[in-house]
Amino acid sequence: MSALSKLVSLCPPQHRPIIVAILVICICLVLFRPRRKPIARAGAATAEPPSSTAAASNSRTAASTSSRGPVQSISVVGTIIEYRAGRPQLLPEAAAALQRIGAACEVYLVTQLPVDSDELEAATLDTLRSAGVFGTPGCDSRKALFCSTEDGRGSIVRQLGPSTHLDTSPKVLQYLAPHLPQVVYIDEACRPLEVPKGSLSVVKSLSEYASLYPEPRVELS
């Protein structure tokens, strides 16, 4: 305080009260300024946000089941429909197999069109509808999705995050296998297929895969 007294004594007498008042205010602000509360007490545990990997895993788990049953996606071309001369043709036994799967599962149908065409998309839906694919038991026509490339096919299925995806394309299955609980390779010759990671099954046809499920019950009117 001796330094402050000397400083005050150097000021003109008529200004000393003002200088003293300013010094007192400054000292009070320094001594009694509010202090921030600590964010957490020493030694207290802090919750960490879930990692993006865990969040994605939870999201996939939620998407892989529904109130109807496991969510499955099926690539339509080569399993249910073939395009001949640019027109959709239903494969033998495909409709019955799809109804059997649809009675036990929530099914998404992913169709890769040979050309990007609204007319061909409508014709494909009409072919499936005429075969009795949509209904009970069966699939929901609102869950019939379309694309025009293999990359688009894989992207759609990955976004859906089903418990199982059935496909005839090794490229699509190798891409999806690390991201889904189960992928199924439909190949008439049952050729082996290596995937970088994940669970893979191989069957000859959609009918062979459908035999894993019980036949749908038919209610008599």
Secondary structure, DSSP 8 states (H G I E B T S, - for coil): -HHHHHHHHHS-GGGHHHHHHHHHHHHHHHHH------SS-TT--------HHHHHHHHHHHHTB-SSSBEEEEE-BTTTEEEETTEEEE-TTHHHHHHHHHTTSEEEEEEE-SS--HHHHHHHHHHHHHTT-BSSSSB-GGGEEEESSHHHHHHHHHHH--SEEEES-HHHHHHHGGGSSEEEEE-TT------SSS-EEEES-HHHHHTTS--------
